[in-house]
Amino acid sequence: MSVISKYDRFSHVYDLMETPMELMRYGSWRKEVFSGLEGRVLEVGVGTGKNIPYYPEDCEVIGIDISAKMLSHAKKRAAGKKNISLFVMDAEHLGFIDGCFDHVITTFVLCSIPDPVAALREMRRVCKPEGTVINLEHMRSSDRKIAFVEDLLNPVTRSLTGVNINRETVGNIRRAGLNIIEEKKLALKDVFRLIRSKP
């Protein structure tokens, strides 16, 4: 089953599935990521629009997602917000000119994109040279015990939801040609991290 099909299938219960983590951790992390943002922002993998309430009103936000059904929920959250536009689009093939965004953002997205390096290269391409790529993600831990469990469970999570819990995301960011300027460990030692980089 394709990534689109899986997210279309889960779109109506996606927010419910993530409610515990949203209440315990995600909400506070989102506040940290989006506070102080300004300019033109691209959110890759906007999903059901959970980040929409956190954007400052003076940001011009474009959100894209590969799943039209996920995006239908995001459109409800964006109703009445003139600074937010939403489009169905593939992260690996962004339909924007080079260097047109001040910030490019993902939150818990790089785990499910089929070719994350290709998507990150596209993010680097559309980000202004002085701009920032911001990735709030979960990934494979450097702790061997945690990584062992992630590797063990990954076939199950990938099969059921399309999510890979053992992606080498820091390495993928570097392979895409981005220069990491901040790597902040958030939870489960270093499974959850906030990474900021420059083109």
N, C-alpha and C positions, 0 to 999 in steps of 0.2 A: 504494500500500500504506500502511495506517495505521501510526502510531507503535507501537501495541500489537502489530500483526503483525510489524513489523520487530524489535522487542525480543524477542518470543516466539521468532522464528526464530533470533536470535543468542544466546539465553540460555545454551545449552550450551557455547558457545565464547567468551563475552564476557570472562571472566576471563583466558583465554589470550591474547586479542587485546590486552589492556592490560598484560600482564606486563612488557614492556620499560619502559614509562613508570612502572609501579608500583615497579619496582626502582630506577630512576634518580631519580625525583622525587616521585611521588604519595605514597608511604609517609611520607616526612618531612613533607610538607605536611599530611597527615591528622593526624599527631602534634601539629603546631602548632595545628590547628583544635580538636581535641578535648581537649587537656590543659587541666585547670582548669574544665571544664564542670560545672555542677551544676543541680539542679532538674529541671523537666519539659521535655523536648526533643522536637521534631518534626523528623524527617528526611524531606524531600520528595524522592522519587525514590531510594529506598534501594537499588534495583537488586538485585544479588546479595549485598548486605550487606558490602561491602568495608570500610565504616567501623565495623562492629560491634565488632571487636577493640579499637578505640581508645577506646570510651566508658568513662568512669569507672563503677565499679559502683554508685555512689550516685545516678546519674542515672536518672530514669524516662524511657525512650525509646520513642516511637511512630514507627515507620517505615512509609511508604506508598509504593506504586508502582502504576503503571497496568497493568503486565504481571504476570500471575499466574505465568508461567513464570520470570521473573526472581526474583520473590518466593520461589519454591520453593527456590532456591539460598540466599537470605538466611535462610530458616527453618532450614536446616541449620547455618549459621554461628551462629544465635541459640539453637540447642538447648542447654538447660540454663541459659540466662540468664533469670532471673525478672524482670529489670528491662526487658526488651525485648519489645514487642508489634508485630506486623506485620499490615498490612491492604492489600487491593487498593483503590485510591482514585485519583481524578483530581485532579491538582494544581490544576486550574483551578476545582474545586468541592470544597473541603475540608469534610468532615462534622464539624466541631468548632465549639464555641461561640466567641464573640469573646473574645480576650485570655486564653487558657487555657495558653499555653506561655511558658516563660522564654526559650527559644531556638528558632529555626526555622532549619534548615540545609539547604543544597544543596551537593553536590560534583559538578561536571561534569554538570549536569542542565538548566540553563536553555537550553542549546544545542538541546535536542530537544523541549521542550514547545511545542506548536503556538502557544499565545498566552502568551508568558512574562510579559507585563505583567499579564494576568489572574491568573496563578499568583502573582506577586509581591504583588498586591493582597490575595489570599487569605492569603498568608503574613503580611502586615502586619496583617490583620484578626485572625488567631488568636494573634498575638504579644502578650504583655502590654505595656502602655505603657512600662514600664521594662525590657522585654526587648530581645533582640538578634536581628536576622536576619543570618545569616552565609552568604555565598556564595563558595565556592571554585570558580572557573569559568575557562574559556578564552573569548576574545572577539575582536572585531575590533580590531586594533592601531591606535594613533594614528600609527604610522610608515607613510607612504604606500606604500613598497615592500612591506612585509609585508602591508598591507591589500589591495594589488593582487593578491597571490598568494592570499590568503584568498578574495577575491571570485571569482577565477578558478576555484578548486577547489571552492567551496561547492556548486554544482549537483551535482557528483559525490558529495561526501560526504553531501549531503542525500538524494540518490536511493538510494544504496547502504545507508546506515545510519540515515537520519533525523536526522543531526547537522548543525547549521548552525555553521560555523566562523567566521562573520563577523557574529555578533549584536552589536548595540550595547548590551551588558549594563549598563554604568554608566548610560546614558540610560534604559534600561528600568526600572532600580531607582528612579531619580528619578521617572519617569512614574507609577510605582505609588504614589507618595506617601511613600516611605521617605527618611529623612534619613541620608546617608552620614557615618559618623564615622571610618572608616578605609578607605583604599584602598592596598593593598600590592602592588607589582609583583613577580612571582615568577620569570618566565622568558620567553624570547623577547621581550625588552624589556618589553612590557606586554600580551602575549597572555594569559598566565596571571596571574590576580590573585586576591587574597583581599580581599573587601569585607565590612565590617561596617556595619550600619545600624540605625536605630531607627525604630519606627512613627511 
